[in-house]
Amino acid sequence: DQQVKQNSPSLSVQEGRISILNCDYTNSMFDYFLWYKKYPAEGPTFLISISSIKDKNEDGRFTVFLNKSAKHLSLHIVPSQPGDSAVYFCAASISNFGNEKLTFGTGTRLTIIP
Amino acid sequence: DTEVTQTPKHLVMGMTNKKSLKCEQHMGHRAMYWYKQKAKKPPELMFVYSYEKLSINESVPSRFSPECPNSSLLNLHLHALQPEDSALYLCASSQEVKSNIQYFGAGTRLSVL
């Protein structure tokens, strides 16, 4: 039972345009969400996160939006750069459990076309 | 510095071998984690250590034996593994178990023959 889903295995975006990566979850107890970026032969790198008390968090070119009623979050990257080409994982956790359990989605491979 | 170092990067072992994976962090983090990632799948939690004590074991078979000798070091001892245990093993750390953000190492790619 996949509690965190990324339905697009891959996405290609032109350099300079906006990249939008989507993530859906089924467990309404999740209250903290993270995005990780992974290059080949490297571990996941933390990118940005959002608590369920917010609906938007911004850090430079990266913005995460959370729609709790739809159990949906998205990561916007604008403008997209070639170095953004990587696999992006969303992850979720439940604060009451101490945050030690991160549940990951299956990942979306983003390719930025120069 | 958010570096978590894992050694070795690659490991090939037979089903009768005993080997160990090593993970090190010098960020003063008090929570450390082992994850397993199969191809085209998300990372799955195996173990959590909090202040050098095992706090979570996700029903992992006993052929995987974690050890946390000190706050900077986490080992995963492997014995009598099966070919289906071949995967990428990721180590992560966080400031504390209640910290939201985990920092990952590059992983050890394990092949069991």
Backbone of each chain as ProteinMPNN parsed JSONL, in Angstrom:
{"seq_chain_A": "DQQVKQNSPSLSVQEGRISILNCDYTNSMFDYFLWYKKYPAEGPTFLISISSIKDKNEDGRFTVFLNKSAKHLSLHIVPSQPGDSAVYFCAASISNFGNEKLTFGTGTRLTIIP", "coords_chain_A": {"N_chain_A": [[0.84, -1.189, 0.0], [0.885, 1.954, -1.137], [1.479, 4.827, 0.418], [2.334, 7.328, -0.234], [2.389, 8.908, -3.249], [3.829, 9.378, -6.443], [2.801, 10.089, -9.375], [3.833, 10.592, -11.87], [6.377, 9.178, -13.546], [8.385, 10.364, -14.99], [9.528, 13.525, -16.311], [9.906, 16.085, -18.658], [11.332, 19.232, -19.242], [11.714, 22.419, -20.716], [14.671, 24.381, -20.54], [14.668, 27.212, -18.408], [11.931, 27.36, -18.268], [9.005, 26.63, -16.226], [9.108, 23.984, -13.887], [6.954, 21.524, -12.698], [6.343, 19.369, -10.169], [4.496, 16.69, -8.924], [2.747, 15.275, -6.078], [0.918, 12.92, -4.26], [-0.894, 11.94, -1.341], [-2.18, 9.494, 0.942], [-2.586, 9.082, 3.64], [-4.104, 10.743, 6.157], [-2.946, 11.53, 8.477], [-0.393, 12.385, 8.063], [1.718, 15.142, 8.536], [3.894, 16.603, 7.907], [5.975, 17.465, 5.258], [8.378, 16.711, 2.76], [10.753, 17.462, 0.188], [13.123, 15.743, -1.686], [16.097, 15.603, -3.601], [17.778, 13.657, -5.993], [20.812, 12.769, -7.361], [22.423, 10.569, -9.752], [24.319, 7.951, -8.271], [24.565, 9.276, -5.888], [23.399, 10.128, -2.564], [19.994, 10.92, -1.478], [19.29, 14.404, -1.441], [18.301, 16.919, 0.747], [15.801, 19.256, -0.093], [13.539, 21.106, 0.195], [10.906, 21.852, 2.536], [7.627, 21.484, 4.104], [5.277, 22.34, 6.563], [2.137, 21.095, 7.771], [0.64, 23.178, 8.698], [0.958, 25.242, 7.049], [0.391, 26.5, 3.687], [2.097, 27.039, 1.71], [5.538, 27.204, 0.889], [8.565, 28.841, 0.329], [11.725, 28.889, -1.281], [14.106, 30.469, -2.698], [14.432, 29.479, -5.989], [12.675, 27.47, -5.653], [9.474, 26.336, -4.755], [7.096, 25.015, -2.597], [3.85, 23.748, -2.576], [0.991, 23.056, -0.633], [-1.967, 21.266, -0.512], [-4.189, 20.444, 1.612], [-6.808, 19.475, 1.764], [-7.113, 18.16, -0.62], [-5.152, 16.348, -0.332], [-2.599, 16.687, -1.517], [0.533, 17.663, -2.808], [2.828, 19.929, -4.354], [5.812, 20.659, -6.157], [7.384, 23.476, -7.319], [9.641, 24.617, -9.68], [11.349, 27.34, -10.696], [13.236, 29.702, -12.542], [13.735, 26.732, -14.511], [16.782, 24.875, -14.52], [19.631, 23.347, -16.17], [21.12, 21.906, -14.247], [19.166, 21.054, -12.543], [18.257, 18.66, -13.356], [17.438, 15.537, -12.289], [16.399, 12.925, -10.001], [13.446, 13.347, -8.228], [12.155, 13.03, -5.024], [9.238, 12.954, -3.075], [8.425, 13.104, 0.389], [6.895, 12.066, 3.452], [5.85, 12.636, 6.861], [4.79, 11.887, 10.255], [4.192, 13.926, 12.895], [3.547, 13.253, 15.548], [4.68, 10.814, 15.94], [7.275, 11.381, 16.244], [8.644, 11.991, 13.994], [10.507, 10.202, 12.959], [9.953, 8.358, 11.011], [10.14, 8.466, 7.705], [8.116, 8.443, 4.931], [8.443, 7.624, 1.653], [7.736, 8.738, -1.704], [7.663, 7.249, -5.027], [9.276, 8.611, -6.743], [10.165, 11.066, -9.26], [11.621, 11.457, -12.361], [13.275, 14.18, -13.44], [14.031, 15.929, -16.34], [15.883, 18.472, -17.697], [15.79, 20.305, -20.545], [18.22, 21.72, -22.545]], "CA_chain_A": [[0.0, 0.0, 0.0], [1.753, 3.122, -1.292], [0.798, 5.957, 1.049], [2.796, 8.551, -0.899], [2.459, 8.532, -4.664], [4.223, 10.323, -7.468], [2.226, 9.368, -10.513], [4.61, 10.81, -13.1], [7.739, 8.665, -13.364], [9.361, 11.234, -15.632], [9.048, 14.826, -16.766], [10.918, 16.862, -19.399], [10.983, 20.654, -19.264], [12.695, 23.28, -21.392], [15.428, 25.271, -19.665], [14.077, 28.534, -18.246], [10.492, 27.264, -18.011], [8.658, 26.144, -14.894], [8.918, 22.544, -13.676], [5.98, 21.25, -11.629], [6.33, 17.959, -9.786], [3.318, 16.452, -8.083], [2.807, 14.204, -5.09], [-0.349, 12.713, -3.561], [-0.765, 11.048, -0.196], [-3.47, 8.94, 1.366], [-2.693, 9.059, 5.094], [-4.43, 12.095, 6.619], [-2.154, 11.858, 9.668], [0.858, 13.035, 7.665], [1.624, 16.578, 8.783], [5.132, 17.267, 7.509], [6.295, 16.967, 3.919], [9.713, 17.119, 2.318], [11.207, 17.092, -1.152], [14.525, 15.415, -1.814], [16.607, 15.522, -4.968], [18.815, 12.62, -6.016], [21.619, 12.558, -8.562], [22.961, 9.213, -9.818], [25.475, 7.614, -7.428], [24.583, 10.085, -4.674], [22.223, 9.957, -1.73], [19.013, 12.008, -1.591], [19.665, 15.688, -0.832], [17.125, 17.679, 1.162], [15.571, 20.437, -0.929], [12.591, 22.038, 0.804], [9.88, 21.135, 3.292], [6.467, 22.277, 4.492], [4.433, 21.81, 7.626], [0.721, 21.128, 7.379], [-0.021, 24.432, 9.123], [1.144, 26.204, 5.959], [0.018, 25.996, 2.365], [3.137, 27.403, 0.736], [6.859, 27.542, 1.41], [9.376, 29.261, -0.81], [13.162, 29.02, -1.026], [14.753, 30.764, -3.976], [13.698, 29.042, -7.18], [11.832, 26.324, -5.284], [8.284, 26.596, -3.949], [6.248, 23.842, -2.381], [2.462, 24.066, -2.27], [0.287, 21.955, 0.01], [-3.435, 21.321, -0.51], [-4.533, 19.373, 2.554], [-8.116, 18.884, 1.465], [-6.91, 17.244, -1.751], [-4.005, 15.489, 0.011], [-1.75, 16.875, -2.69], [1.533, 18.723, -2.76], [3.563, 20.098, -5.6], [7.07, 21.402, -6.109], [7.574, 24.309, -8.503], [11.008, 25.088, -9.868], [11.321, 28.34, -11.766], [13.307, 29.019, -13.822], [14.434, 25.445, -14.488], [18.163, 24.928, -15.0], [20.131, 21.997, -16.477], [21.545, 21.238, -13.013], [17.997, 20.532, -11.829], [17.967, 17.301, -13.856], [17.667, 14.602, -11.188], [15.165, 12.271, -9.533], [12.876, 14.063, -7.09], [11.287, 12.236, -4.157], [8.548, 13.594, -1.961], [8.393, 12.255, 1.585], [5.941, 12.56, 4.442], [6.015, 12.072, 8.201], [3.753, 12.195, 11.246], [4.921, 14.533, 14.014], [3.297, 12.564, 16.815], [5.557, 9.657, 16.022], [8.648, 11.845, 16.392], [9.236, 12.278, 12.679], [11.589, 9.326, 12.545], [9.59, 7.555, 9.852], [9.848, 9.157, 6.458], [7.534, 7.595, 3.89], [8.826, 8.23, 0.39], [7.111, 8.399, -2.977], [8.506, 6.448, -5.923], [10.206, 9.475, -7.456], [9.936, 11.565, -10.626], [12.876, 11.843, -12.995], [13.138, 15.451, -14.155], [15.088, 16.228, -17.313], [15.8, 19.844, -18.207], [16.322, 20.315, -21.916], [18.861, 23.036, -22.787]], "C_chain_A": [[0.881, 1.246, 0.0], [1.031, 4.332, -0.737], [1.196, 7.293, 0.443], [3.05, 8.186, -2.356], [2.928, 9.69, -5.52], [3.879, 9.648, -8.789], [2.97, 9.576, -11.825], [6.015, 10.29, -12.895], [8.787, 9.584, -13.985], [8.686, 12.499, -16.147], [10.196, 15.529, -17.488], [10.439, 18.296, -19.533], [12.098, 21.428, -19.95], [13.391, 24.164, -20.346], [14.773, 26.651, -19.624], [12.587, 28.511, -17.955], [10.255, 26.744, -16.593], [8.531, 24.621, -14.89], [7.948, 22.374, -12.513], [5.939, 19.757, -11.379], [5.24, 17.755, -8.75], [3.464, 15.237, -7.184], [1.443, 14.121, -4.4], [-0.129, 11.768, -2.389], [-2.149, 10.611, 0.261], [-3.667, 9.006, 2.875], [-2.912, 10.476, 5.625], [-3.652, 12.483, 7.885], [-0.805, 12.486, 9.31], [0.721, 14.532, 7.886], [2.93, 17.309, 8.482], [5.605, 16.617, 6.223], [7.626, 17.538, 3.456], [9.893, 16.732, 0.861], [12.713, 16.861, -1.095], [14.858, 15.291, -3.298], [17.737, 14.5, -4.962], [19.483, 12.574, -7.375], [22.093, 11.109, -8.57], [24.193, 9.069, -8.925], [25.619, 8.545, -6.218], [23.346, 9.773, -3.841], [21.237, 11.092, -1.948], [19.494, 13.247, -0.84], [18.4, 16.455, -0.489], [17.019, 18.969, 0.363], [14.719, 21.476, -0.189], [11.532, 21.239, 1.535], [8.72, 22.078, 3.615], [5.714, 21.562, 5.598], [2.987, 21.948, 7.205], [-0.015, 22.376, 7.86], [0.144, 25.52, 8.068], [0.601, 25.632, 4.666], [1.064, 26.324, 1.307], [4.444, 27.665, 1.491], [7.791, 27.776, 0.235], [10.84, 29.346, -0.391], [13.842, 29.212, -2.368], [13.892, 30.347, -5.149], [12.667, 27.955, -6.879], [10.667, 26.759, -4.396], [7.502, 25.308, -3.811], [4.871, 24.343, -1.963], [1.807, 22.834, -1.669], [-1.215, 22.222, -0.014], [-3.92, 20.152, 0.345], [-5.852, 18.705, 2.212], [-8.009, 17.883, 0.323], [-5.83, 16.221, -1.477], [-2.996, 15.497, -1.146], [-0.709, 17.939, -2.392], [2.27, 18.774, -4.083], [4.82, 20.914, -5.335], [7.2, 22.16, -7.423], [9.024, 24.772, -8.539], [10.97, 26.093, -11.017], [12.419, 29.38, -11.542], [14.085, 27.706, -13.699], [15.817, 25.586, -15.123], [18.651, 23.5, -15.284], [20.563, 21.216, -15.238], [20.392, 20.695, -12.185], [17.632, 19.132, -12.294], [18.388, 16.292, -12.793], [16.362, 13.843, -10.939], [14.702, 12.992, -8.274], [11.916, 13.141, -6.338], [10.533, 13.163, -3.221], [8.484, 12.594, -0.82], [7.452, 12.896, 2.596], [6.211, 11.916, 5.787], [4.885, 12.545, 9.104], [4.452, 12.691, 12.492], [4.74, 13.772, 15.314], [4.231, 11.399, 17.019], [7.014, 10.079, 16.077], [9.37, 12.057, 15.087], [10.274, 11.266, 12.225], [11.241, 8.491, 11.319], [9.256, 8.474, 8.68], [9.275, 8.14, 5.482], [7.735, 8.301, 2.559], [7.878, 7.839, -0.739], [8.111, 7.685, -3.86], [9.434, 7.294, -6.784], [9.741, 9.879, -8.84], [11.278, 11.99, -11.182], [12.635, 13.095, -13.821], [14.332, 15.646, -15.073], [14.858, 17.639, -17.835], [16.504, 19.876, -19.56], [16.921, 21.689, -22.198], [18.288, 23.735, -24.013]], "O_chain_A": [[1.536, 1.559, 0.994], [0.076, 4.818, -1.344], [0.478, 8.282, 0.589], [3.823, 7.276, -2.658], [2.491, 10.829, -5.352], [4.585, 8.751, -9.25], [2.767, 8.83, -12.783], [6.786, 10.89, -12.145], [9.942, 9.586, -13.561], [7.479, 12.548, -16.382], [11.321, 15.564, -16.991], [9.288, 18.548, -19.891], [13.278, 21.124, -19.78], [12.765, 24.628, -19.394], [14.375, 27.194, -20.655], [12.027, 29.491, -17.464], [11.201, 26.457, -15.859], [7.917, 24.041, -15.785], [8.104, 23.007, -11.469], [5.555, 18.976, -12.25], [5.085, 18.548, -7.821], [4.203, 14.3, -7.487], [0.883, 15.143, -4.004], [0.733, 10.892, -2.448], [-3.15, 11.276, -0.003], [-4.804, 8.988, 3.346], [-2.013, 11.314, 5.552], [-3.698, 13.637, 8.311], [-0.146, 13.06, 10.176], [-0.271, 15.134, 7.474], [3.058, 18.5, 8.77], [5.636, 15.393, 6.101], [7.955, 18.693, 3.726], [9.265, 15.795, 0.368], [13.468, 17.66, -0.54], [14.019, 14.927, -4.121], [18.556, 14.474, -4.043], [18.834, 12.371, -8.402], [22.16, 10.478, -7.515], [25.014, 9.983, -8.844], [26.68, 8.593, -5.596], [22.368, 9.223, -4.347], [21.589, 12.116, -2.534], [20.037, 13.147, 0.26], [17.524, 16.624, -1.337], [18.003, 19.681, 0.166], [15.161, 22.606, 0.019], [11.281, 20.082, 1.2], [8.81, 23.292, 3.431], [5.539, 20.344, 5.57], [2.643, 22.804, 6.389], [-1.161, 22.609, 7.475], [-0.455, 26.591, 8.173], [0.376, 24.427, 4.556], [0.931, 25.933, 0.148], [4.456, 28.259, 2.569], [7.805, 27.01, -0.729], [11.16, 29.812, 0.702], [14.12, 28.251, -3.085], [12.758, 30.804, -5.291], [11.884, 27.572, -7.749], [10.859, 27.466, -3.406], [7.274, 24.597, -4.79], [4.739, 25.232, -1.122], [2.029, 21.712, -2.126], [-1.672, 23.282, 0.416], [-4.045, 19.024, -0.131], [-5.991, 17.491, 2.359], [-8.724, 16.881, 0.297], [-5.604, 15.323, -2.287], [-2.606, 14.453, -1.667], [-1.012, 18.979, -1.806], [2.326, 17.795, -4.828], [4.877, 21.737, -4.422], [7.135, 21.571, -8.502], [9.559, 25.259, -7.542], [10.615, 25.76, -12.148], [12.525, 29.903, -10.433], [14.991, 27.593, -12.873], [16.005, 26.301, -16.108], [18.136, 22.547, -14.7], [20.392, 19.998, -15.183], [20.613, 19.955, -11.226], [16.781, 18.482, -11.685], [19.565, 16.208, -12.442], [15.351, 14.097, -11.593], [15.492, 13.216, -7.357], [11.002, 12.556, -6.918], [11.128, 14.067, -2.634], [8.488, 11.383, -1.041], [7.244, 14.109, 2.593], [6.73, 10.802, 5.863], [4.135, 13.463, 8.773], [5.232, 11.953, 13.094], [5.68, 13.656, 16.1], [4.541, 11.036, 18.154], [7.905, 9.236, 15.971], [10.581, 12.28, 15.073], [10.879, 11.465, 11.171], [12.136, 7.969, 10.654], [8.233, 9.159, 8.671], [9.88, 7.096, 5.237], [7.267, 9.421, 2.355], [7.295, 6.754, -0.733], [9.275, 7.531, -3.491], [10.29, 6.753, -7.483], [9.019, 9.141, -9.51], [11.995, 12.781, -10.567], [11.877, 13.071, -14.791], [15.485, 15.544, -14.653], [13.786, 17.961, -18.347], [17.674, 19.512, -19.677], [16.23, 22.703, -22.104], [18.716, 24.839, -24.35]]}, "seq_chain_B": "DTEVTQTPKHLVMGMTNKKSLKCEQHMGHRAMYWYKQKAKKPPELMFVYSYEKLSINESVPSRFSPECPNSSLLNLHLHALQPEDSALYLCASSQEVKSNIQYFGAGTRLSVL", "coords_chain_B": {"N_chain_B": [[28.181, 22.172, 7.003], [26.845, 19.263, 5.799], [27.393, 16.55, 5.726], [27.192, 13.095, 5.283], [28.947, 10.196, 5.478], [29.473, 7.227, 3.737], [30.814, 3.966, 3.688], [31.732, 0.771, 2.301], [31.536, 2.104, -1.106], [30.665, 0.326, -2.993], [29.811, -3.127, -2.782], [30.382, -6.529, -3.06], [29.231, -9.658, -2.212], [29.248, -13.074, -1.105], [26.757, -15.547, -0.25], [27.517, -16.75, 2.085], [29.216, -15.086, 3.311], [30.515, -12.682, 5.761], [30.043, -9.326, 6.257], [30.481, -5.742, 6.702], [28.76, -2.618, 6.701], [29.534, 0.828, 6.79], [28.856, 3.946, 8.382], [29.229, 7.416, 8.808], [28.998, 10.481, 10.573], [29.642, 13.911, 11.289], [28.174, 15.943, 12.361], [27.129, 16.304, 14.781], [24.714, 15.126, 15.127], [22.08, 13.29, 16.702], [20.461, 11.264, 15.976], [20.291, 8.432, 13.912], [19.965, 6.556, 10.881], [19.097, 3.629, 8.989], [18.352, 2.839, 5.662], [16.84, 0.922, 3.035], [17.033, 0.61, -0.448], [15.528, -0.55, -3.258], [15.806, -1.114, -6.82], [14.179, 1.355, -8.738], [12.362, 1.854, -6.76], [11.061, 3.474, -3.763], [13.137, 4.666, -0.98], [13.229, 2.545, 1.891], [12.589, 2.432, 5.321], [14.753, 0.88, 7.678], [16.126, 0.692, 10.231], [16.264, 2.729, 13.217], [18.315, 4.741, 15.184], [18.505, 6.392, 18.239], [20.184, 8.641, 20.171], [22.242, 6.749, 20.375], [20.906, 4.435, 20.939], [18.899, 1.701, 19.879], [15.893, 2.506, 18.436], [13.901, 1.988, 16.625], [13.051, -0.893, 14.837], [12.253, -2.067, 11.856], [10.988, -4.63, 11.591], [13.094, -6.118, 10.471], [14.96, -8.759, 8.981], [17.06, -10.973, 10.95], [19.53, -11.372, 9.832], [20.545, -8.982, 9.195], [22.298, -6.767, 11.144], [22.328, -4.074, 13.154], [24.552, -1.558, 14.532], [25.579, 0.872, 16.858], [28.261, 2.324, 17.716], [29.15, 4.787, 18.709], [28.175, 8.279, 18.936], [28.714, 9.269, 16.43], [28.953, 7.288, 14.605], [27.688, 4.597, 12.677], [26.995, 1.27, 12.118], [26.283, -1.48, 9.891], [25.937, -4.756, 10.132], [26.357, -7.61, 8.171], [25.237, -10.834, 7.417], [25.043, -14.059, 6.06], [23.405, -13.358, 3.853], [20.795, -13.071, 1.359], [20.283, -13.375, -2.223], [18.16, -11.629, -2.872], [18.534, -9.563, -1.159], [20.149, -7.774, -2.335], [20.739, -4.436, -3.017], [20.537, -0.811, -2.737], [21.959, 0.576, 0.058], [21.179, 2.984, 2.303], [22.341, 5.454, 4.515], [21.291, 7.746, 7.008], [21.114, 10.849, 8.862], [19.851, 12.853, 11.566], [19.227, 15.838, 13.474], [17.902, 15.29, 15.897], [15.67, 12.587, 16.775], [13.208, 13.781, 16.656], [13.588, 15.755, 14.84], [12.801, 17.169, 11.709], [14.183, 16.975, 9.301], [16.143, 14.803, 7.477], [19.452, 13.869, 6.692], [21.203, 12.45, 4.064], [23.587, 9.862, 3.238], [25.678, 8.81, 0.432], [25.264, 6.195, -0.051], [25.639, 2.558, -0.074], [26.151, 0.296, -2.573], [25.017, -2.85, -2.735], [25.702, -6.132, -3.731], [24.587, -9.381, -3.705], [25.746, -12.548, -4.206]], "CA_chain_B": [[28.539, 20.847, 6.506], [25.757, 18.312, 6.009], [27.904, 15.357, 5.078], [27.12, 11.756, 5.842], [29.878, 9.412, 4.67], [29.235, 5.789, 3.794], [31.808, 3.102, 3.055], [32.274, 1.107, 0.98], [30.536, 2.562, -2.08], [30.158, -0.885, -3.63], [30.195, -4.344, -2.075], [29.883, -7.788, -3.606], [29.477, -10.7, -1.218], [28.578, -14.341, -1.263], [25.712, -15.779, 0.754], [28.087, -17.233, 3.358], [30.166, -14.088, 3.836], [30.135, -11.677, 6.761], [30.599, -8.019, 5.907], [29.862, -4.624, 7.429], [28.661, -1.298, 6.095], [29.871, 1.849, 7.794], [28.281, 5.278, 8.161], [29.827, 8.359, 9.747], [28.624, 11.886, 10.45], [30.276, 14.746, 12.306], [27.345, 17.133, 12.506], [26.575, 16.322, 16.13], [23.359, 14.59, 15.099], [21.901, 12.215, 17.681], [19.601, 10.219, 15.396], [20.854, 7.869, 12.686], [18.968, 5.688, 10.237], [19.425, 2.799, 7.82], [17.287, 2.612, 4.685], [17.144, 0.038, 1.913], [16.339, 1.048, -1.651], [15.601, -1.416, -4.429], [15.74, -0.369, -8.083], [12.911, 1.975, -9.112], [11.47, 1.896, -5.592], [11.511, 4.489, -2.796], [13.859, 4.151, 0.19], [12.385, 1.992, 2.958], [13.267, 2.478, 6.61], [15.092, -0.394, 8.315], [16.434, 0.891, 11.649], [16.511, 4.081, 13.724], [19.024, 4.874, 16.449], [18.362, 7.682, 18.88], [21.159, 8.702, 21.258], [23.009, 5.49, 20.344], [20.07, 3.273, 21.291], [17.983, 1.304, 18.827], [14.529, 2.9, 18.787], [12.967, 1.363, 15.682], [13.468, -1.979, 13.949], [11.079, -2.281, 11.02], [10.847, -6.077, 11.334], [14.159, -6.497, 9.544], [15.507, -10.091, 9.316], [18.218, -10.926, 11.849], [20.789, -11.413, 9.087], [21.01, -7.597, 9.247], [22.493, -6.441, 12.555], [22.876, -2.726, 13.264], [25.344, -1.254, 15.724], [25.924, 2.291, 16.956], [29.316, 2.349, 18.737], [29.179, 6.126, 19.31], [27.17, 9.165, 18.339], [29.079, 9.651, 15.062], [29.199, 6.107, 13.79], [26.621, 3.603, 12.588], [27.393, 0.133, 11.296], [25.279, -2.494, 9.577], [26.634, -6.019, 9.957], [25.624, -8.465, 7.236], [25.653, -12.247, 7.521], [24.148, -15.033, 5.422], [22.395, -12.635, 3.077], [20.185, -13.717, 0.203], [20.376, -12.515, -3.427], [17.127, -10.579, -2.883], [18.996, -8.451, -0.313], [20.918, -6.845, -3.167], [20.033, -3.152, -3.028], [21.319, 0.341, -2.272], [21.723, 0.802, 1.484], [21.389, 4.394, 2.593], [22.406, 5.897, 5.906], [20.883, 9.138, 7.168], [21.156, 11.334, 10.234], [19.118, 14.084, 11.835], [19.657, 16.434, 14.741], [17.307, 14.369, 16.854], [14.589, 11.824, 16.16], [12.068, 14.673, 16.411], [13.905, 16.707, 13.781], [12.083, 16.792, 10.493], [15.014, 16.823, 8.117], [17.19, 13.792, 7.522], [20.519, 14.066, 5.715], [21.56, 11.117, 3.579], [24.842, 9.553, 2.579], [25.572, 8.41, -0.972], [24.81, 4.809, -0.108], [26.479, 1.425, -0.46], [25.432, -0.604, -3.476], [25.354, -4.213, -2.328], [25.287, -7.249, -4.588], [24.753, -10.673, -3.036], [25.798, -13.581, -5.253]], "C_chain_B": [[27.42, 19.858, 6.825], [26.164, 16.969, 5.446], [27.749, 14.108, 5.935], [27.949, 10.863, 4.921], [29.623, 7.932, 4.852], [30.357, 5.05, 3.073], [31.421, 1.647, 3.256], [31.174, 1.63, 0.059], [29.865, 1.374, -2.764], [30.632, -2.085, -2.834], [29.552, -5.532, -2.765], [30.21, -8.869, -2.589], [28.704, -11.962, -1.55], [27.614, -14.563, -0.107], [26.275, -16.273, 2.079], [29.02, -16.203, 4.002], [29.585, -13.304, 5.001], [30.82, -10.383, 6.364], [29.909, -6.945, 6.735], [29.841, -3.377, 6.571], [28.886, -0.269, 7.198], [29.294, 3.196, 7.38], [28.839, 6.216, 9.225], [29.28, 9.764, 9.488], [29.263, 12.661, 11.596], [29.513, 16.048, 12.467], [26.763, 17.235, 13.91], [25.147, 15.812, 16.191], [23.237, 13.411, 16.066], [20.944, 11.138, 17.2], [20.231, 9.758, 14.094], [19.963, 6.741, 12.199], [19.643, 4.812, 9.172], [18.166, 2.616, 6.979], [17.793, 1.62, 3.653], [16.358, 0.541, 0.709], [16.587, 0.063, -2.784], [15.398, -0.549, -5.675], [14.305, 0.095, -8.367], [11.872, 1.97, -7.986], [11.936, 3.0, -4.658], [12.343, 3.859, -1.68], [12.862, 3.66, 1.245], [13.196, 1.945, 4.251], [13.527, 1.075, 7.144], [15.234, -0.205, 9.835], [16.567, 2.379, 11.952], [17.251, 3.966, 15.039], [18.833, 6.291, 16.959], [19.267, 7.697, 20.113], [21.813, 7.329, 21.482], [22.207, 4.268, 20.794], [19.103, 2.987, 20.145], [16.56, 1.673, 19.239], [13.492, 2.305, 17.847], [13.685, 0.27, 14.9], [12.227, -2.331, 13.147], [10.966, -3.749, 10.604], [11.866, -6.564, 10.302], [14.709, -7.871, 9.956], [16.805, -9.987, 10.095], [19.549, -11.058, 11.126], [21.359, -9.994, 8.886], [21.112, -7.206, 10.721], [23.107, -5.056, 12.672], [23.666, -2.559, 14.558], [25.679, 0.227, 15.702], [26.971, 2.458, 18.052], [29.461, 3.707, 19.434], [28.265, 7.044, 18.513], [27.468, 9.529, 16.892], [29.06, 8.485, 14.092], [28.023, 5.135, 13.844], [27.09, 2.5, 11.664], [26.183, -0.741, 10.989], [26.04, -3.771, 9.242], [25.744, -6.977, 9.174], [26.142, -9.894, 7.34], [24.594, -13.145, 6.904], [23.036, -14.346, 4.646], [21.923, -13.475, 1.893], [20.328, -12.816, -1.024], [19.342, -11.4, -3.45], [17.455, -9.405, -1.954], [19.847, -7.461, -1.093], [20.113, -5.564, -3.34], [21.034, -2.043, -2.735], [20.959, 0.568, -0.806], [22.15, 2.219, 1.82], [21.404, 4.628, 4.097], [21.958, 7.358, 5.948], [21.056, 9.542, 8.619], [20.289, 12.573, 10.353], [19.506, 14.561, 13.225], [19.168, 15.59, 15.925], [16.225, 13.605, 16.117], [13.413, 12.742, 15.83], [12.361, 15.744, 15.352], [13.277, 16.231, 12.482], [13.0, 16.384, 9.354], [16.102, 15.79, 8.357], [18.177, 14.048, 6.385], [21.088, 12.702, 5.36], [22.997, 11.045, 3.078], [24.588, 9.097, 1.153], [25.168, 6.952, -1.132], [25.911, 3.813, -0.407], [25.646, 0.533, -1.358], [25.915, -2.02, -3.218], [24.823, -5.221, -3.328], [25.593, -8.542, -3.861], [24.668, -11.768, -4.101], [25.438, -14.953, -4.703]], "O_chain_B": [[27.089, 19.645, 7.991], [25.376, 16.314, 4.764], [28.112, 14.067, 7.11], [27.683, 10.786, 3.722], [29.563, 7.435, 5.977], [30.793, 5.452, 1.995], [30.835, 1.31, 4.285], [29.998, 1.595, 0.422], [28.674, 1.402, -3.072], [31.728, -2.07, -2.274], [28.348, -5.549, -3.021], [31.355, -8.979, -2.15], [27.652, -11.923, -2.187], [27.655, -13.847, 0.894], [25.584, -16.221, 3.097], [29.545, -16.422, 5.094], [28.373, -13.254, 5.212], [32.033, -10.349, 6.159], [28.893, -7.196, 7.383], [30.774, -3.108, 5.814], [28.497, -0.454, 8.351], [29.249, 3.54, 6.199], [28.913, 5.858, 10.401], [29.121, 10.181, 8.341], [29.41, 12.157, 12.709], [30.099, 17.11, 12.679], [25.99, 18.149, 14.199], [24.444, 16.032, 17.177], [24.177, 12.632, 16.228], [20.648, 10.198, 17.937], [20.652, 10.571, 13.271], [19.298, 6.064, 12.983], [20.625, 5.211, 8.546], [17.089, 2.295, 7.48], [18.995, 1.489, 3.423], [15.174, 0.86, 0.817], [17.724, -0.129, -3.214], [14.899, 0.573, -5.604], [13.352, -0.676, -8.248], [10.669, 2.069, -8.23], [13.087, 3.428, -4.742], [12.265, 2.651, -1.457], [11.811, 4.262, 1.464], [14.336, 1.479, 4.272], [12.666, 0.198, 7.082], [14.547, -0.862, 10.618], [16.926, 3.18, 11.089], [16.865, 3.188, 15.911], [18.978, 7.261, 16.216], [19.124, 6.854, 20.999], [21.918, 6.835, 22.605], [22.77, 3.193, 21.004], [18.561, 3.902, 19.526], [16.072, 1.21, 20.27], [12.333, 2.135, 18.226], [14.778, 0.477, 14.371], [11.253, -2.839, 13.702], [10.862, -4.066, 9.419], [11.537, -7.319, 9.388], [14.905, -8.125, 11.145], [17.563, -9.032, 9.927], [20.6, -10.875, 11.741], [22.503, -9.831, 8.463], [20.132, -7.301, 11.461], [24.275, -4.868, 12.331], [23.484, -3.294, 15.529], [26.023, 0.777, 14.656], [26.616, 2.708, 19.204], [29.846, 3.774, 20.601], [27.656, 6.624, 17.529], [26.594, 10.039, 16.19], [29.142, 8.684, 12.88], [27.445, 4.886, 14.902], [27.536, 2.767, 10.549], [25.195, -0.744, 11.723], [26.7, -3.862, 8.208], [24.558, -7.137, 9.463], [27.351, -10.125, 7.349], [23.403, -13.01, 7.186], [21.866, -14.708, 4.768], [22.564, -14.446, 1.492], [20.481, -11.603, -0.875], [19.611, -10.328, -3.992], [16.759, -8.389, -1.952], [20.226, -6.417, -0.562], [18.954, -5.596, -3.756], [22.218, -2.296, -2.513], [19.786, 0.732, -0.47], [23.306, 2.604, 1.648], [20.594, 4.078, 4.842], [22.224, 8.116, 5.016], [21.135, 8.69, 9.504], [20.024, 13.257, 9.365], [20.037, 13.805, 14.039], [19.935, 15.237, 16.821], [15.896, 13.926, 14.975], [12.704, 12.519, 14.849], [11.488, 16.542, 15.011], [13.231, 15.033, 12.2], [12.639, 15.542, 8.532], [16.878, 15.886, 9.308], [17.789, 14.396, 5.269], [21.412, 11.901, 6.237], [23.549, 12.02, 2.568], [23.442, 9.005, 0.711], [24.776, 6.524, -2.218], [26.971, 4.167, -0.922], [24.575, 0.068, -0.97], [27.078, -2.346, -3.454], [23.658, -5.177, -3.723], [26.728, -8.773, -3.445], [23.664, -11.9, -4.801], [25.432, -15.934, -5.447]]}, "name": "protein", "num_of_chains": 2, "seq": "DQQVKQNSPSLSVQEGRISILNCDYTNSMFDYFLWYKKYPAEGPTFLISISSIKDKNEDGRFTVFLNKSAKHLSLHIVPSQPGDSAVYFCAASISNFGNEKLTFGTGTRLTIIPDTEVTQTPKHLVMGMTNKKSLKCEQHMGHRAMYWYKQKAKKPPELMFVYSYEKLSINESVPSRFSPECPNSSLLNLHLHALQPEDSALYLCASSQEVKSNIQYFGAGTRLSVL"}
